[in-house]
């Protein structure tokens, strides 16, 4: 009997995840697993202690933690290899996160998040000052410059891009997925990447949300470097009042114009504008509140967990991941600079009536980027209030990033 207990305990020890990890069972490399668990813990620290985008960074980090625990069986990336997915096999053999991940693969979660964002967004500053849409467009320059840079890397097979067996289409798809990080919009980046370059999803999601969280750190030095003290002190005139009719017509007109020009932008722009129409119409308060609270919260949990669970050692610990993070930073910095630079042009053309700092808010990190414009402006002139002026380019950036996503999808989704 004693021998049976010893044998039973021995069998239990050898079947634990710890024993199999260090024994290298099923191809597990113990130091890579430990490194991924450490990265997950660092991201949890940033979300909980530093409060860097905790609503999404926390579930992403915990999803990464779950997926990298040996034999946790909550995610099976092999079920999603290739363009064709056996949904019956996923439902039969998949774990919890495999089933939830179908919402990412089918493009369900990001548009639903845009629905909630639309219910919370006030487009009045943009309607009041339509010229600010140009700043939102200018701040997408980082998306396209990084896209071109990633194509060059792929052409020369640098950092894991391109190389043997890679087609021109593959390089363009990966470049588009990386470039969209410059829009500073996590759901948009996920929506584009799950279609064009699903193997890069975890790296791009982590980069996109990390840089969104670091807006107050990254943007101010760029803003100060590109503007003079006199420009930062410019006080702008109060925005005109916007009528209820204008607020209701705006989402309808934007949907018609954008979707007629770029049909692939319909899921994101359509849901964003539907949410805004629900908010501004005032006739569906109950479902509007549900979309911006319960639905938004549920989808955020599902999206974060499943995207984080794709970050396994095999896909995340590569030279390409490091390069993606660097390119994402470049994309975000160039987008910020593009918005500020175009703001300087508008400042000159308006005779000094437009503060170029609001151009930095053209990235899609709402409302954090607008608050940064306000903060930097008040540092030079405490009586300066730029927040509502910056909200115009900020919400324009949401539309701009969705349009950029539609462009990439229409060009490279084959």
Secondary structure, DSSP 8 states (H G I E B T S, - for coil): -HHHHHHHHHHHHHTSHHHHHHHTGGG--HHHHHHHHHHHHHHHHHHHTS-SSHHHHHHHHHHHHHHHSTT--S--GGGG-SS---HHHHHHH--HHHHHHHHHHTT-HHHHHHHHHHHH---HHHHHTTTHHHHHHHTTHHHHHHHHHHHHHHHTTGGGSS-TT--HHHHHHHHHHHHGGGG--HHHHHHHHHHH-GGGHHHHHHHHHHHHHTHHHHHHHHHHHHS-HHHHT----------HHHHHHHHHHHHHHHHHH-GGGHHHHHHHHHHHHHHHH-S-HHHHHHIIIIIHHHHHHHHHHHHHHT--HHHHSSHHHHHHHHHHHHHHHHHHHHHHHHHHHHHHHTTS-S-GGGGGGGSS-TTHHHHHHHHHHHHH-TT---HHHHHHHHHHHHHHHHHHHHHHHHHH--
